[in-house]
Amino acid sequence: MTDFMWRQVPIEETQCCLRQLVQTADEDRIRSIFAKFLTAPTELPDQKTEAADTLCEVFGIARLIETNGRKPYEVWCASNDIMREAEICFEGNEEKSWFLADSIPSGIEVGEEAMAMRKQVKIFVASEPKLSELVSKYYELCDMSEEEVEASRR
């Protein structure tokens, strides 16, 4: 589902995988939850959008994440590092952890709203040096081109 949310897999692939999952589970309750999505047509662009909106509705997701078209492994790892450090820094304060978890995906989103969220996150973590450093590195990584990311792997 994460790959679906980040637009990393086609809606048809998501639909196919969910069909297999529902068949494997063989449970009427699960089948009924996903029925509208699993039977949605996906041939035309509008149908794909409608199918994606339907699945977002099922999962309670407001919308898919607008990205710059990539989600390299390094970005994913960096966001996980942030959340692990946040658990240490916030010592079980779920409200703070949830704010950060909800805000960090904005790192590779594009637009004014995403930039405003970056600023808010940096202010939020400023009192925690290691967490602040991880967030800064995360945003730097998000802003790198594919070539720069590839070069950093070497």
C-alpha positions, 0 to 999 in steps of 0.5 A: 500500500505504501508503494500505491500511496507514493505512486510507485506502482500502477493502479492495475498492479495494486488492484491485482495484488489486492485481488490475490490477497483477498482470494488468499484470505478468503474472507467475506468481510475483507472482500466486501471492504475492497469490493468497489475497488477490486471491480473498478475499471482501470482502462482509461486515465479517469477510471484509474484516478477514480479507482485510486480515489476509491482505494484512498477512501477505503484506507482513509487516505485523503489523497495520494502523495504528490512527489517529484516522481521518485522514491529511492531506497535511500529516502525511504531508509532516511525517513525510517531513521528519523522515526526511530530517532523520534521514538527515542527523543519523544519517549513514547509521546505518540502525539509528537511521533504521529505529527512527525510521521504524518509530516515527513512524507512531505520531504519529496512532495512538491509545491508551496504546501510541502515547503511550508511543511518542511519549515514546520518540521525543522522548527519542530525538531530543532531542540533535538540535535540528532533528530534535527540533523537527520531531518536536514539530511533527509531533505537534502537527499530528497532534493538530490537528482537521480544522478546525485543519489547514484553518485552518493551510493559509490 
